Amino acid sequence: MRKIVVPSDFSENAMNALKYAVELFKHEISEFHILHAFAEEVYNNKEILTRTAMDAVKEDLQKKYESQLEVILREIQEFSPNPRHRFQAHVAFGHLIDELNELVDKEEADIAVMGTRGKTNDRQLTFGSNTLQVIKYVQCPVLSIPENYKFQDLQHILFPTNFMLPYQKRELKLVAEISKSFPATIHMLYISNFPIESLRQKENFEFIKTQFLEEYFQYHRVDEASRERVIYEQLEHLKIDLLVMANSRHTYLENILYESTIDKISLYPKIPFLVLQNFYRECR
C-alpha cells in the first residue's frame, strides 16, 4: 500500500496539491494522511497571556481544524471517488516539521506532497517558507506542486545527478513505480565535460539502472555550464512533467539549497518537483 502525507493549511494551493496526489497515485492502493499543525498560530498570538487562555485557544482551534479537515475529506472524495484510496485527517498542536516527521515515521509514509506556496502565496518566491523547510528537513521524499498546476499523465521524468551518491533503494523504487504507472521515461541527466570515470560513479550508475525498467530509461550527458540553466533547458527540451533531485551532500541540489537560496536561482520549476531525501529507510 502506498502511504502519502499531505500537509494542509486550508489554502487553494494545498487543496490543489492533494488533488494532484490522488491523480498521481490513482492506479495504486493508497492511504492519504492529511495533516494540519497549528502550534505557530497559537504561539504567535500576542493576546494570549496565560496558560489557561492558551489551553482554551488550543481547544477551540483543535475543534475548528478538525471540522475544516472533515470538509476537505468530503471534497476530495467527491473529486476522486477512487475505491483504491482511503483518507485520514490529523490535527496536531505542534510545529509542522516535527509533526510531519512523526507522522511519516509512525505510518512509514512513502512521500509527502504539498504546494510550493501556502496561504501567504508570495508570487515573488518560488517556494514558500514552509515548503522550503519541509524539503530540507522532512525525512521522506517531498513532492511540491506549483500553484494552479493541473495533473496530466506523466510522460517524461528528469533526474539530474552526478552519480556520486549511492541512492537509497526505497526512494529509487518510488520513482520507478511512479514511472511504471503511466508509463513515463526517466531521463538521467549528467552535467559534465567528461564521461563517467570514477569507480564510485560507475557503480552508482549501474545500481540506478537496475532499479528502472530499461525500456523507460535514458541517459544524457550535457557539457558543464550553469547547472541550473542546463536543467532548465532540459526541462523545456525534453518536455518534462516531473523533476526529481536529491537533497544530500555532493549533489546538484545541495548547491541550490545551502550555498544559495532556492529563490535566487534561475531554476523556477513550473512543474512538480520531487526531492529525494536519501535517508536510509527499509525498502518495503
Phi and psi in degrees as a GROMACS rama.xvg file:
@    title "Ramachandran Plot"
@    xaxis  label "Phi"
@    yaxis  label "Psi"
@TYPE xy
-81.7006  133.747  ARG-2
-118.938  125.282  LYS-3
-125.178  131.004  ILE-4
-105.977  131.469  VAL-5
-125.675  103.747  VAL-6
-67.7887  143.297  PRO-7
-135.918  133.268  SER-8
-111.38  16.4529  ASP-9
69.8841  18.0095  PHE-10
-86.814  166.236  SER-11
-63.9534  -36.2563  GLU-12
-63.9241  -38.9699  ASN-13
-65.9369  -41.43  ALA-14
-66.0905  -37.9741  MET-15
-64.4111  -39.2486  ASN-16
-64.0176  -39.6432  ALA-17
-64.2285  -42.1804  LEU-18
-63.218  -39.825  LYS-19
-62.1786  -42.5529  TYR-20
-61.8244  -44.1231  ALA-21
-67.5608  -29.8111  VAL-22
-74.4028  -40.9282  GLU-23
-60.8956  -38.0413  LEU-24
-106.568  28.7452  PHE-25
-65.4833  -22.8394  LYS-26
-90.2609  -5.19467  HIS-27
-112.378  148.484  GLU-28
-68.6768  118.98  ILE-29
-139.02  151.587  SER-30
-124.831  122.385  GLU-31
-105.822  127.641  PHE-32
-112.35  110.502  HIS-33
-96.5087  122.81  ILE-34
-119.467  133.882  LEU-35
-125.303  123.232  HIS-36
-111.644  135.024  ALA-37
-131.829  19.1485  PHE-38
-61.6568  -41.3531  ALA-39
-58.3696  -39.1197  GLU-40
-61.241  -39.6087  GLU-41
-71.9641  -47.4548  VAL-42
-66.5598  -26.8017  TYR-43
-86.0888  -3.90774  ASN-44
-82.1858  103.867  ASN-45
-75.0669  -7.09581  LYS-46
-82.9409  -13.2058  GLU-47
-85.1863  114.07  ILE-48
-114.877  -14.3153  LEU-49
-130.771  160.98  THR-50
-63.0531  -38.1558  ARG-51
-62.0031  -43.9669  THR-52
-63.7032  -39.9834  ALA-53
-63.2598  -44.776  MET-54
-60.8335  -39.2398  ASP-55
-66.0625  -43.3005  ALA-56
-63.8336  -43.8023  VAL-57
-58.5372  -44.2793  LYS-58
-63.8117  -43.2648  GLU-59
-63.5808  -43.8073  ASP-60
-67.7469  -36.6766  LEU-61
-57.852  -48.2103  GLN-62
-64.8815  -42.3545  LYS-63
-59.743  -46.8243  LYS-64
-76.1021  -30.3829  TYR-65
-62.0965  -40.5544  GLU-66
-65.0158  -42.3442  SER-67
-66.1193  -36.4448  GLN-68
-69.6022  -31.0885  LEU-69
-62.8082  -37.96  GLU-70
-63.1919  -43.7574  VAL-71
-62.5752  -41.3408  ILE-72
-59.1224  -42.7647  LEU-73
-65.7097  -41.7263  ARG-74
-64.68  -43.6223  GLU-75
-71.8875  -32.0789  ILE-76
-73.7942  -28.5221  GLN-77
-71.9477  -38.4392  GLU-78
-65.3696  -40.371  PHE-79
-142.155  83.8948  SER-80
-77.3812  62.471  PRO-81
-85.7598  118.75  ASN-82
-64.7793  -14.6977  PRO-83
-79.8461  -10.6906  ARG-84
-110.081  141.012  HIS-85
-125.755  153.674  ARG-86
-131.985  141.721  PHE-87
-133.596  143.687  GLN-88
-108.282  142.585  ALA-89
-135.641  124.578  HIS-90
-114.504  128.823  VAL-91
-136.687  133.308  ALA-92
-84.6811  97.5561  PHE-93
-176.92  177.8  GLY-94
-84.5986  145.839  HIS-95
-54.6534  -50.1459  LEU-96
-62.3306  -44.2768  ILE-97
-62.2972  -47.3015  ASP-98
-68.2473  -36.2654  GLU-99
-66.3714  -45.3212  LEU-100
-64.0367  -38.5567  ASN-101
-64.1806  -41.9775  GLU-102
-69.6724  -40.6396  LEU-103
-58.8705  -44.5662  VAL-104
-67.9625  -44.3174  ASP-105
-63.3441  -43.7564  LYS-106
-92.1949  -4.23731  GLU-107
52.675  49.4429  GLU-108
-67.0063  147.092  ALA-109
-86.1835  -29.0885  ASP-110
-162.888  148.914  ILE-111
-110.899  139.493  ALA-112
-126.588  129.362  VAL-113
-152.984  165.4  MET-114
-74.3818  155.495  GLY-115
-66.5751  -26.4487  THR-116
-137.497  158.641  ARG-117
-112.08  -136.344  GLY-118
-61.4176  -39.2144  LYS-119
-66.2632  -37.8119  THR-120
50.5446  49.4599  ASN-121
-73.1125  109.589  ASP-122
-71.8655  -8.05951  ARG-123
-80.377  -10.9478  GLN-124
-107.718  137.242  LEU-125
-69.6441  -45.2344  THR-126
-123.86  135.154  PHE-127
-69.5759  165.908  GLY-128
-62.6783  -40.3415  SER-129
-64.6942  -43.2748  ASN-130
-63.4574  -41.8669  THR-131
-64.0515  -39.7606  LEU-132
-65.9861  -39.7803  GLN-133
-64.1435  -44.326  VAL-134
-58.1561  -40.9729  ILE-135
-74.419  -38.1856  LYS-136
-121.812  -12.0971  TYR-137
-80.1518  137.861  VAL-138
-93.3446  49.052  GLN-139
-157.799  164.45  CYS-140
-56.3  142.572  PRO-141
-122.718  124.11  VAL-142
-108.04  117.807  LEU-143
-106.243  136.395  SER-144
-112.094  124.282  ILE-145
-63.4963  156.632  PRO-146
-55.4044  131.575  GLU-147
65.6288  10.7976  ASN-148
-74.0674  127.379  TYR-149
-102.07  140.858  LYS-150
-63.8497  139.163  PHE-151
-139.22  146.473  GLN-152
-54.1869  135.271  ASP-153
-71.8308  138.68  LEU-154
-121.853  -33.8655  GLN-155
-139.51  128.482  HIS-156
-117.277  129.614  ILE-157
-103.356  128.872  LEU-158
-129.169  87.1866  PHE-159
-74.0491  136.541  PRO-160
-158.996  152.057  THR-161
-100.045  4.43367  ASN-162
61.5484  20.1393  PHE-163
-85.7284  -14.1793  MET-164
-107.832  129.641  LEU-165
-80.3676  95.4603  PRO-166
-62.8575  152.094  TYR-167
-76.3177  136.957  GLN-168
-60.4734  -38.6824  LYS-169
-62.2615  -38.7163  ARG-170
-75.6962  -36.8965  GLU-171
-65.6795  -35.5557  LEU-172
-62.1573  -38.7515  LYS-173
-60.0295  -48.9495  LEU-174
-61.5435  -43.5227  VAL-175
-62.0911  -41.2378  ALA-176
-72.8983  -33.6966  GLU-177
-63.2784  -44.897  ILE-178
-60.5985  -44.2453  SER-179
-66.8732  -27.7439  LYS-180
-62.6988  -26.0723  SER-181
-102.039  -43.674  PHE-182
-86.6889  161.464  PRO-183
-127.445  145.4  ALA-184
-80.6359  133.539  THR-185
-96.2876  118.883  ILE-186
-101.731  106.141  HIS-187
-81.031  124.097  MET-188
-112.59  120.654  LEU-189
-113.488  116.892  TYR-190
-100.221  102.915  ILE-191
-165.363  153.646  SER-192
-81.195  -6.05337  ASN-193
-131.046  152.466  PHE-194
-67.4071  168.074  PRO-195
-60.6112  126.253  ILE-196
-123.541  -41.0433  GLU-197
-72.8502  153.259  SER-198
-60.5261  -41.1377  LEU-199
-59.559  -46.4904  ARG-200
-62.0554  -43.2912  GLN-201
-64.0843  -41.5655  LYS-202
-66.1224  -41.5839  GLU-203
-65.5674  -38.9909  ASN-204
-60.8732  -46.5247  PHE-205
-65.8689  -37.8423  GLU-206
-63.6445  -44.3635  PHE-207
-60.3198  -44.1089  ILE-208
-58.8458  -37.3424  LYS-209
-68.3345  -19.6109  THR-210
-86.2503  -17.0756  GLN-211
-112.937  149.819  PHE-212
-66.3967  129.022  LEU-213
-59.3253  -37.071  GLU-214
-70.7475  -14.3499  GLU-215
-116.962  30.9093  TYR-216
-127.698  127.699  PHE-217
-132.206  141.877  GLN-218
-111.439  133.051  TYR-219
-129.959  133.838  HIS-220
-115.559  129.266  ARG-221
-123.434  135.587  VAL-222
-56.5463  142.335  ASP-223
-67.9414  135.662  GLU-224
-149.235  -141.409  ALA-225
-69.076  118.448  SER-226
-60.3543  -41.8329  ARG-227
-62.4128  -40.4482  GLU-228
-67.3669  -41.6511  ARG-229
-60.8855  -45.4665  VAL-230
-61.6738  -44.8442  ILE-231
-60.3814  -43.4137  TYR-232
-63.5081  -38.6753  GLU-233
-70.258  -32.933  GLN-234
-56.8757  -42.9214  LEU-235
-74.1208  -47.8937  GLU-236
-63.0964  -41.7524  HIS-237
-92.4052  0.692661  LEU-238
54.547  55.6815  LYS-239
-75.0753  138.594  ILE-240
-100.968  -21.6064  ASP-241
-148.24  128.125  LEU-242
-101.353  130.608  LEU-243
-120.574  128.316  VAL-244
-141.136  164.882  MET-245
-109.735  140.259  ALA-246
-101.72  91.619  ASN-247
-162.877  173.966  SER-248
-64.489  146.075  ARG-249
65.1862  33.0371  HIS-250
-123.551  164.844  THR-251
-59.9567  -37.6941  TYR-252
-70.0496  -24.8427  LEU-253
-57.0764  -44.2895  GLU-254
-61.8121  -38.562  ASN-255
-68.7483  -41.2397  ILE-256
-83.5119  -30.5073  LEU-257
-117.395  -35.0173  TYR-258
-87.2673  -20.1431  GLU-259
-144.486  171.945  SER-260
-91.7186  150.28  THR-261
-65.8295  -18.1546  ILE-262
-90.0727  -2.7725  ASP-263
-102.435  -6.33777  LYS-264
-90.5237  168.5  ILE-265
-83.6006  -5.00891  SER-266
-87.7577  104.758  LEU-267
-115.419  93.3233  TYR-268
-61.498  121.877  PRO-269
-101.441  9.36557  LYS-270
-127.948  165.863  ILE-271
-57.2932  143.69  PRO-272
-127.884  111.391  PHE-273
-100.393  120.826  LEU-274
-107.023  119.539  VAL-275
-85.8593  135.158  LEU-276
-92.2707  -21.6188  GLN-277
61.9801  25.7633  ASN-278
-77.7549  145.62  PHE-279
-71.5273  122.005  TYR-280
-139.396  141.462  ARG-281
-60.1046  135.31  GLU-282
-80.3459  121.714  CYS-283
